């Protein structure tokens, strides 16, 4: 890969980030159409997290933060509404997830599958923490065990897909 100051690399990187953000938004919005066996207030597989994992491995924390900012704002505009309680709850989950996935990636203790599980569990935890703060109630913590249980298969799925796609994207970026 060329140096980050090279305009061709910067343009290609930004184009790839924009395409990945568009894909993540489509995945996130598409999840609203999935009939899930467990209807637990917004619990979804988190397919867009696959793209976040790819970004972390390909571009690091700074550019993944940029990617997530675009994704969150677009989903807010198209689905939840900007700065609504749902937007804020999703933002809380996303921030905690990003920080813990990056810590896990940097530690090199986790594979992409482990990062997927860590990200899903952190996202669910961040959402519950944010919702509990907004509602000023600890009752929501009763949902956390089930959400963490769901984080295992969903996180494993997103991590496995990311692990499968990552070598191809790395090849493209050479």
N, C-alpha and C positions, 0 to 999 in steps of 0.2 A: 504494500500500500504506500502511496506517495505521502510526502509530509503534509501536515494539516494546513500549511500555508499555501499549498498548491491550489490554484483556483479550480482546476479540473476535479481534484479530489473533493474539495469543498462543495462544488456544485453537485457532483455525483452523490456525495453523502447526504446533502440536504434533500435531493430528489428521492433517494431511498427512504429517508426519514419521513418525507411527506407521503410516499406510497404506503409505508408501514402504518402511519397514522390513519390514513384512509381505510386500510384493511382492518385495523383495530376498531375503528368506529363502526364499520359494517358488521364486524363480529359481535360487538357489544349490542348494537341495535337488533341484530338478528336473534340474539338470545331472548329478546322479549317475545319472539314468536314461538319459541320452543315450549312444548307441553312438558313440564317437569313433573315427575311422580310426587315430589314433595313441594308443596306450595308454602314456602317459609319466607314471607315478606321480602321478596327481592333476592332470595338466594338463587344464584345462577352459576353455571359452570366456570365462568370467568375466562372464556376462550380468548378474549383480547389480551389476557395476561401472557399468552404464548408470545405475542409480538413484543411485549415489554421485556420478557426474558431474552429474546433475540437482541433487542436493542442494548440491553445491559452488557451482553457478551460481545457485541460488535462495536459499540460506541462508548461504553462507560457511563458513569453517573450523570455527567453534565448534559450530554446530548439525550440521554434517556429522560432526564427531567424536562427538557424541551419537548420531546416527543409526547410525554404524558400531559404536559400543559396544553398542547394542541388537542390531544385526544379528549381530555376532560372538558375543555371549553366547547368543543364540537358536540360531544354527547349532551352536555348541559343545554346547549342551544336547541338540539334536535329532539331531546327526550325529556329529561328531568326538569329543565328550566334552570337558568343561571341563578346561583345563590339561594336556591330553595333549600328546605331541609334535606331533601333527597340528594341534591347536589353536594351539600356540605358533608353528609354522611359518606357518600362515595369518595369525596376528596380526602376525608380522614382515613378511610381504608387504603386509598391509593398511596398516600404519603407514608404511612407506617409500612406498607408492603414494599414500597421502593427502598426505603432505608434498610429494612431487614434483608431483602434480597441482595442488595449491594454488599452489605456486611457479609452475608453468606458467600457471595461470589468472591469477594476479596480474600476471605479466609481460605478458600480453595478446599473447604471441607465438604462441599456439596456439589453434586452433579447438577445438570439442568433439571432433572426430575426432582431432586431435593430442593432446588431453588423454587420450583413450581409449588411444591407443597408448603414451603416456608412462606412464599408470597401469598398463597391462598389463605393460610392460617392467619397471617399478619393482616391481610385485608379484612377478613371477617372480624378480627379483634379490633382493628381500628374503626370499623363501622359501628360496632357495639359501643366502644368507648365514646365516639362522637355522638351517637344517638342518645346515649345515657346522659352525656353532658348537655345536649340540647333540650332533652325532656326533663332533666334534673331528676332522674329516676334510675335506681339500680336494678329494677325489675327485668330489664332487657338482658342482663347477664345470664339469666336462666336459659336463653337461646344459645349461648356461646358453646356449650358442649356439643350440641347437634351441628352447629356451623363448623366447628373444628373437625368433627367426624366427616362432614361433607368435603372439607378441605383436602382430605387425603386422596380420594379418587380424582377429584377435579384438578388438584394441583399436580398429581402424577400425570394426568392426561396432558395438561398444558406443558409441563416440563418435558414429557416424552416427545411431543410434537416439535417443540423448540430444539431438542437435541437432534432430532432427525433432519430438520431444515437448516440448522446452523452451519454444517460443513458446505452446503451449497451456497449460502449467502457469503460465507468467508471466501469461497472461490471467486464469486462475482466481484468482491471488493478488492481482489488482488490487482 
